């Protein structure tokens, strides 16, 4: 079984840095959902109007792809630091936004940061971590993000003080600016990244064979996001406005049972490294669907509590398994760009979910809206079965490059006659069966 002792010193180093980043991003990204009832009331918006706010921020976050494309062309480090810096600045702007338009613009910038950081962090972790602990490491990163969200819930009573007290919670993200000097000093370029003499566009990579992996993975991401984004965003709205719970018990319910459910990132990471990405992903989807629909269709606290736990457990398990699978399906030369496009398709799913909600939620209610969107997960499970299993794949690609290596001590690699790095893996072998430095 995989244990924490199997993490190398390099693994622990990058994990420590990335978990600190995840803590800041997790807190900052969760504020829009956590403060939704308070911000919606202060800004004079209906539930339908708030759906449009969420939809607009998702459209704007498509710009996060630019960071991913740059990362494949010039390196992971710089765009990651810039994207991370954008989050505290955007939430500080949200804290002083006087109207719905400025509020939406500021949160749109925050979403760009969230999308770019999330995509690049997974790529960096996938390339830096040892294959045998890759999914578990990504799970630990996700756990730190969940802890950041949990801190936001802990501080939520601040929003109850006055009509505009929710702004304080956004402003606290500004403490994340203190992490920028740490990133500038300690974050090194990914050891897998190299600059190739011949640039390959993502369209060329798709034509070379990557499309058979890209389109199923993109569709999976779309369907998951169409369900999970609205279901996650309206949790507090469901408890406080629909069920008339006071903020304190609603917060307690979420903190306890969603907190327990976040153990899924460790369970999912461990399962993905032991039994494979596909089986873990399907198991996680089933749990998330059952828990999510139960939360929005049942009224009793005795049902809501286990529903929150199960939904959070499923989503948490899904994070490391799907993130590792996505990174392993694409070669280094286009890995970040592929992740960016899949993320954008997922954003499209979020937009679709919120737009559907904007049109029907005021008529049929949250319960029916979420249930309808949940049907897409059944299709997503079928698509997962079409993808190859990639557990244990070695992602280091140090050959075929002409320019500088990715670490200061490395020497420039000369071009080799190996197959083009845009060729997708057909039947991945485990890292234990591959010679050191072999290609996926």
C-alpha positions in Angstrom: 0.0 0.0 0.0 1.1 3.6 -0.7 2.3 5.4 2.5 3.5 8.9 3.2 7.0 7.4 3.7 7.2 6.8 0.0 7.3 10.5 -0.8 10.8 11.6 -1.7 12.4 14.8 -0.4 11.6 16.4 -3.7 8.0 15.2 -3.5 7.6 16.7 0.0 9.2 20.0 -1.0 6.8 20.7 -3.9 3.8 19.4 -2.0 4.5 21.8 1.0 4.7 24.8 -1.4 1.7 23.8 -3.4 -0.4 23.0 -0.3 0.3 26.5 1.0 -0.9 27.9 -2.4 -4.0 25.7 -2.3 -4.9 27.0 1.2 -5.0 30.6 -0.1 -6.8 29.7 -3.3 -9.3 27.5 -1.5 -10.2 30.2 0.8 -10.5 32.9 -1.8 -12.3 30.8 -4.3 -15.0 29.7 -1.8 -16.1 33.2 -0.7 -18.5 33.8 -3.6 -20.4 30.6 -2.7 -20.1 31.0 1.1 -21.3 34.6 1.2 -23.9 34.1 -1.5 -27.0 34.8 0.6 -25.5 37.9 2.1 -24.0 39.3 -1.1 -27.2 38.6 -3.0 -29.3 40.5 -0.5 -26.9 43.4 -0.2 -26.7 43.7 -4.0 -30.4 43.4 -4.5 -30.3 40.2 -6.7 -32.7 37.3 -7.1 -31.6 33.7 -7.3 -32.0 33.9 -11.0 -29.8 37.1 -11.0 -27.2 35.4 -9.0 -27.1 32.5 -11.5 -26.2 35.1 -14.2 -23.4 36.4 -12.0 -22.0 32.9 -11.7 -22.4 32.4 -15.5 -20.6 35.6 -16.4 -17.7 34.9 -14.1 -17.4 31.4 -15.7 -17.3 33.0 -19.2 -14.6 35.4 -18.1 -12.6 32.6 -16.6 -12.1 31.1 -20.1 -9.1 33.5 -20.2 -7.3 31.2 -17.9 -6.4 29.2 -21.0 -3.9 31.9 -21.9 -1.8 31.0 -18.8 -1.9 27.3 -19.8 -0.8 28.0 -23.4 2.1 30.2 -22.2 3.1 27.4 -19.8 3.6 25.0 -22.6 5.6 27.5 -24.6 7.7 29.2 -22.0 7.5 27.2 -18.8 5.1 26.6 -15.8 6.7 28.8 -13.2 6.1 32.4 -14.3 2.4 32.0 -15.4 1.7 30.2 -12.1 3.1 33.0 -10.0 1.3 35.6 -12.0 -2.0 33.7 -11.8 -1.7 33.2 -8.1 -1.0 36.9 -7.5 -4.2 37.8 -9.3 -6.5 36.0 -6.7 -5.9 38.2 -3.6 -5.9 41.4 -5.8 -9.3 40.4 -7.3 -10.9 39.6 -3.9 -9.6 42.8 -2.5 -11.4 44.6 -5.4 -14.5 42.5 -4.6 -14.5 43.8 -1.0 -14.9 47.4 -2.2 -17.2 46.7 -5.2 -20.2 49.1 -4.9 -22.6 47.4 -7.3 -23.4 44.2 -9.0 -21.4 45.1 -12.2 -18.2 45.8 -10.4 -18.8 42.9 -8.1 -19.1 40.6 -11.1 -16.0 42.1 -12.8 -13.9 41.6 -9.7 -15.0 38.0 -9.2 -14.5 37.3 -12.9 -10.8 38.1 -12.4 -10.8 35.9 -9.3 -12.2 33.0 -11.4 -9.4 33.5 -14.0 -6.9 33.2 -11.2 -8.6 30.1 -9.8 -8.8 28.3 -13.2 -5.2 29.1 -14.1 -3.7 28.2 -10.7 -5.8 25.0 -10.5 -4.7 23.8 -14.0 -1.1 24.7 -13.6 -0.8 23.3 -10.1 -2.0 19.9 -11.3 0.4 20.0 -14.2 3.3 20.9 -11.9 2.5 18.3 -9.3 2.0 15.6 -12.0 5.4 16.4 -13.5 7.2 16.7 -10.2 5.8 13.9 -8.0 6.9 10.4 -8.2 4.5 8.2 -10.3 3.7 5.9 -7.4 2.4 8.7 -5.2 1.1 11.1 -7.9 -2.6 10.8 -7.3 -2.2 10.8 -3.5 0.0 13.9 -3.8 -2.7 15.7 -5.9 -5.2 14.6 -3.2 -3.1 16.2 -0.5 -3.1 19.4 -2.6 -6.9 19.2 -2.9 -7.2 18.6 0.9 -5.3 21.9 1.5 -7.7 23.7 -0.8 -10.6 22.2 1.1 -9.0 23.4 4.4 -8.9 26.9 2.9 -12.6 26.6 2.1 -13.2 25.3 5.7 -11.4 28.4 7.1 -13.9 30.5 5.1 -16.8 28.6 6.7 -15.3 29.1 10.1 -15.1 32.9 9.6 -18.6 33.1 8.0 -20.3 34.5 11.2 -18.5 37.7 10.4 -21.0 38.2 7.5 -23.9 38.2 10.0 -22.7 41.4 11.7 -24.0 44.0 9.2 -25.4 44.0 5.7 -21.9 44.7 4.2 -19.8 42.6 6.6 -19.4 39.9 3.9 -16.9 42.2 2.3 -14.5 41.6 5.1 -14.3 37.9 4.2 -13.3 38.8 0.7 -10.7 41.3 1.9 -9.0 38.7 4.1 -7.8 37.0 0.9 -5.3 39.8 0.7 -3.1 38.0 3.2 -2.3 35.7 0.3 0.0 38.4 -1.1 2.5 37.3 1.5 3.0 34.0 -0.4 4.3 35.7 -3.5 7.9 36.1 -2.2 7.9 32.4 -1.2 6.9 31.3 -4.7 9.4 33.6 -6.3 12.2 32.2 -4.2 11.4 28.5 -3.9 9.3 27.5 -6.9 11.5 26.0 -9.6 10.6 25.2 -13.1 9.1 21.8 -13.6 11.8 19.1 -14.2 9.7 17.6 -17.0 9.3 20.9 -18.9 11.6 21.6 -21.9 11.4 24.1 -24.7 11.2 22.3 -28.1 12.9 23.7 -31.2 9.7 22.9 -33.2 6.5 24.3 -31.7 3.4 22.0 -32.0 0.0 23.6 -31.9 -2.7 21.9 -30.0 -4.7 21.4 -33.2 -1.8 19.6 -34.7 -1.6 17.4 -31.6 -5.3 16.5 -31.9 -4.8 15.5 -35.5 -1.8 13.4 -34.5 -4.0 11.2 -32.4 -4.7 13.0 -29.1 -8.3 13.6 -30.0 -9.3 10.1 -29.0 -8.4 11.0 -25.5 -9.2 14.7 -25.5 -12.9 14.6 -26.5 -14.1 12.0 -24.0 -12.2 13.7 -21.2 -13.6 17.1 -22.3 -17.1 15.7 -22.3 -16.6 14.2 -18.9 -15.4 17.5 -17.5 -18.4 19.3 -19.1 -21.0 17.0 -17.6 -19.4 17.0 -14.1 -19.2 20.7 -14.0 -22.7 21.3 -15.3 -23.9 19.4 -12.2 -21.3 20.1 -9.5 -20.9 23.9 -10.0 -24.6 24.8 -9.3 -24.9 22.1 -6.7 -21.9 23.4 -4.8 -22.6 27.1 -5.3 -26.2 27.0 -3.9 -25.6 24.9 -0.7 -25.9 27.8 1.7 -28.8 29.2 -0.3 -30.6 25.8 0.0 -30.1 25.7 3.8 -30.6 29.4 4.7 -33.3 30.6 2.2 -35.1 27.4 1.0 -35.1 25.5 4.3 -35.1 28.5 6.6 -32.1 27.4 8.6 -30.2 29.9 10.7 -26.7 30.6 9.6 -25.1 29.0 12.6 -26.6 25.5 12.3 -26.2 25.6 8.5 -22.5 26.5 8.9 -22.1 23.8 11.6 -23.7 21.1 9.3 -21.4 22.0 6.4 -18.3 22.3 8.5 -18.7 18.9 10.2 -20.1 16.7 7.4 -18.3 18.3 4.4 -15.2 18.4 6.5 -15.5 14.6 7.1 -16.2 14.2 3.4 -13.0 15.9 2.3 -11.1 12.8 3.5 -12.2 11.6 0.1 -9.2 13.3 -1.5 -6.9 11.0 0.4 -9.1 8.0 -0.2 -9.5 8.8 -3.8 -5.8 9.5 -4.3 -4.8 6.2 -2.6 -7.4 4.2 -4.6 -6.3 5.8 -7.9 -2.7 4.9 -7.2 -3.6 1.4 -6.1 -6.5 0.2 -8.3 -6.5 2.7 -11.1 -7.9 6.0 -12.2 -11.0 4.7 -14.0 -12.5 2.6 -11.3 -11.9 5.4 -8.7 -13.5 8.0 -10.9 -16.6 6.0 -11.5 -17.0 5.2 -7.8 -16.6 8.9 -7.0 -19.2 9.9 -9.5 -21.8 7.5 -8.1 -21.3 8.8 -4.6 -21.4 12.4 -5.6 -24.6 12.0 -7.6 -26.5 10.2 -4.9 -25.4 12.6 -2.2 -25.9 15.7 -4.3 -29.4 14.8 -5.4 -30.4 13.7 -1.9 -29.3 17.1 -0.4 -31.5 19.0 -2.8 -34.5 16.8 -2.6 -34.7 15.9 1.1 -35.7 18.3 3.9 -34.8 16.3 7.1 -31.5 17.1 8.8 -31.0 13.4 9.4 -30.9 12.9 5.6 -29.1 16.2 4.8 -26.1 15.4 7.0 -25.2 12.1 5.3 -26.0 13.6 1.9 -23.5 16.4 2.4 -20.9 13.8 3.6 -21.5 11.5 0.6 -21.6 14.3 -2.0 -18.4 15.8 -0.6 -16.8 12.4 -0.4 -17.6 11.7 -4.0 -16.3 15.1 -5.3 -13.2 14.8 -3.1 -12.4 11.3 -4.4 -12.9 12.5 -8.0 -10.4 15.3 -7.8 -7.1 13.4 -7.5 -8.2 10.5 -9.7 -9.5 12.7 -12.6 -6.6 15.2 -12.3 -3.9 12.5 -12.5 -5.7 10.8 -15.3 -6.0 14.0 -17.3 -2.3 14.8 -16.9 -1.1 11.3 -17.8 -3.2 11.1 -21.0 -1.2 14.0 -22.7 2.5 14.4 -23.4 4.6 17.2 -21.9 4.7 19.4 -25.0 0.9 20.0 -24.9 0.0 18.9 -21.4 -0.8 22.3 -19.9 -2.6 23.4 -23.1 -4.7 20.2 -23.1 -5.5 20.8 -19.4 -6.4 24.4 -20.2 -8.8 23.4 -23.0 -10.4 20.7 -20.9 -10.8 23.2 -18.1 -12.4 25.6 -20.5 -14.8 22.9 -21.6 -15.6 22.3 -17.9 -16.2 26.0 -17.5 -18.6 25.7 -20.4 -20.4 23.0 -18.4 -20.5 25.3 -15.4 -22.0 28.1 -17.6 -24.5 25.7 -19.1 -25.5 24.6 -15.6 -25.9 28.1 -14.3 -27.8 29.3 -17.5 -30.2 26.4 -17.2 -30.6 27.3 -13.6 -31.2 31.0 -14.5 -34.0 30.0 -16.8 -35.8 27.4 -14.7 -34.8 27.7 -11.0 -37.3 30.5 -10.2 -40.1 28.4 -11.8 -39.3 24.8 -10.6 -37.0 25.4 -7.7 -33.5 24.3 -6.8 -34.4 20.6 -6.1 -35.7 19.9 -9.6 -33.0 22.0 -11.3 -30.1 20.1 -9.6 -31.8 16.7 -10.2 -32.1 17.4 -13.9 -28.4 18.5 -14.2 -27.4 15.3 -12.3 -28.5 13.1 -15.1 -25.4 14.1 -17.1 -23.2 12.2 -14.6 -24.6 8.9 -15.9 -23.3 9.7 -19.4 -20.0 10.8 -17.9 -19.5 7.4 -16.2 -20.0 5.7 -19.6 -17.4 7.9 -21.2 -14.8 7.1 -18.5 -14.9 3.5 -19.6 -13.6 4.6 -23.1 -10.3 6.0 -21.7 -7.1 4.0 -21.2 -5.9 3.3 -17.7 -2.7 5.3 -16.9 -1.9 4.4 -13.3 1.9 4.5 -12.6 2.9 6.3 -15.8 6.3 8.1 -15.9 5.8 11.7 -17.2 9.4 12.8 -17.4 10.3 13.9 -20.9 13.9 15.0 -21.0 14.6 14.0 -24.6 13.8 15.7 -27.9 14.5 19.2 -26.8 17.1 21.7 -28.0 16.8 24.5 -25.6 17.6 24.9 -21.9 16.8 22.2 -19.4 14.3 22.9 -16.6 16.6 22.9 -13.6 19.7 25.0 -13.1 22.0 22.0 -12.8 20.8 20.3 -15.9 22.5 20.4 -19.3 20.7 21.1 -22.6 19.4 18.0 -24.2 20.1 17.3 -27.9 17.3 16.3 -30.3 16.7 12.6 -30.5 15.0 10.3 -33.0 12.3 9.2 -30.5 8.6 9.3 -31.6 6.9 12.6 -31.6 5.9 13.7 -28.1 2.4 14.4 -29.3 1.7 10.7 -29.7 -0.8 9.7 -27.0 -0.2 6.6 -24.8 -1.9 3.5 -26.1 -1.2 1.0 -23.3 0.7 2.6 -20.5 3.1 0.5 -18.4 3.7 1.0 -14.8 6.7 3.1 -13.7 8.2 0.0 -12.1 8.3 -1.7 -15.5 9.9 1.2 -17.3 13.6 2.1 -17.4 14.6 5.4 -15.7 13.8 8.4 -17.9 11.5 6.4 -20.2 8.7 8.0 -22.0 5.0 7.4 -21.5 
